[in-house]
């Protein structure tokens, strides 16, 4: 249970991003350009770095974390009233897994480097 509670701050931040950034979609004039920018640039970068930081700090690789990120993205589809972009949820799950893998590997390499430096 403690492992699941450690995910909550990262998931709350992701949820806030996936809810409040699409709201800016309604306030701007260039809606199609903004939507493409959010979907293909901003959300993947944020998802990657949130997953990287989570995995680096907790030394944990969690499939559930990535699946929840994909589910949070589905909330964006509901907010934008655009269900043609639901397939991107798989893309965000993949980006989250890549971020977690990168963070996990970086942590292991740093630990290995520090351990070899002490010896």
C-alpha positions in Angstrom: 0.0 0.0 0.0 2.9 2.4 0.8 4.2 2.0 -2.8 0.9 3.1 -4.2 0.7 6.1 -1.8 4.2 7.3 -3.1 2.7 7.7 -6.5 0.0 10.1 -5.4 1.9 13.5 -5.6 3.1 12.6 -9.1 -0.3 11.5 -10.3 -2.0 14.6 -8.8 0.4 16.8 -10.7 -0.2 14.9 -13.9 -4.0 15.1 -13.4 -3.8 18.8 -12.9 -1.8 19.2 -16.0 -4.1 17.1 -18.1 -7.2 19.0 -16.8 -6.1 22.6 -16.7 -4.0 22.8 -19.9 -6.9 21.8 -22.1 -8.9 24.5 -20.5 -6.5 27.0 -22.1 -7.6 25.4 -25.4 -11.0 27.1 -25.1 -9.5 30.5 -24.3 -7.3 30.8 -27.3 -8.2 31.7 -30.9 -6.1 29.2 -32.8 -7.8 26.1 -31.3 -6.5 23.6 -33.8 -2.9 24.8 -33.6 -3.1 24.8 -29.8 -4.5 21.3 -29.6 -1.8 19.9 -31.8 0.8 21.7 -29.8 -0.6 20.3 -26.6 -1.0 16.8 -27.8 2.2 16.3 -29.7 4.7 18.5 -27.8 3.7 19.7 -24.3 1.9 16.6 -22.9 4.6 14.1 -24.0 7.4 16.2 -22.6 5.6 16.7 -19.3 4.6 13.0 -19.1 8.2 11.9 -19.8 9.7 14.1 -17.1 7.1 13.3 -14.5 7.7 9.6 -15.1 11.4 10.1 -15.1 11.4 12.0 -11.8 9.1 9.4 -10.2 11.2 6.5 -11.3 14.5 8.2 -10.3 13.3 9.2 -6.9 11.5 6.0 -6.0 13.7 3.5 -7.8 10.5 1.9 -9.0 9.2 0.9 -12.4 5.4 0.8 -12.2 3.1 -0.2 -15.1 0.2 1.0 -13.1 1.6 4.5 -13.0 1.8 4.6 -16.8 -1.7 3.2 -17.2 -3.0 5.9 -14.9 -1.3 8.5 -16.9 -3.1 7.1 -20.0 -6.4 7.2 -18.1 -5.8 10.9 -17.1 -5.3 11.7 -20.7 -8.8 10.3 -21.5 -10.1 13.1 -19.2 -8.5 15.6 -21.7 -10.5 13.9 -24.5 -13.6 14.5 -22.5 -12.8 18.1 -21.7 -12.0 18.9 -25.4 -15.0 16.9 -26.6 -12.8 15.2 -29.1 -12.8 11.4 -29.0 -10.8 11.0 -32.2 -7.7 11.5 -30.2 -8.3 8.7 -27.8 -5.6 6.6 -29.5 -3.0 9.0 -28.1 -3.5 7.5 -24.7 -1.5 4.5 -25.8 1.2 6.9 -26.9 1.3 8.6 -23.5 1.5 5.2 -21.8 4.5 4.4 -24.0 6.1 7.9 -23.2 5.5 7.3 -19.5 7.2 3.9 -19.7 10.1 5.4 -21.6 10.5 8.1 -18.9 10.3 5.5 -16.1 12.9 3.4 -17.9 15.2 6.3 -18.3 14.9 7.4 -14.7 15.4 3.9 -13.4 18.5 3.4 -15.6 20.0 6.8 -14.6 19.5 5.9 -10.9 21.2 2.5 -11.3 24.1 4.0 -13.3 24.7 6.7 -10.7 24.5 4.2 -7.9 27.0 1.9 -9.7 29.3 4.9 -10.4 29.2 6.0 -6.7 29.8 2.4 -5.5 32.8 2.0 -7.8 34.2 5.4 -6.8 34.1 4.4 -3.1 36.0 1.2 -3.8 
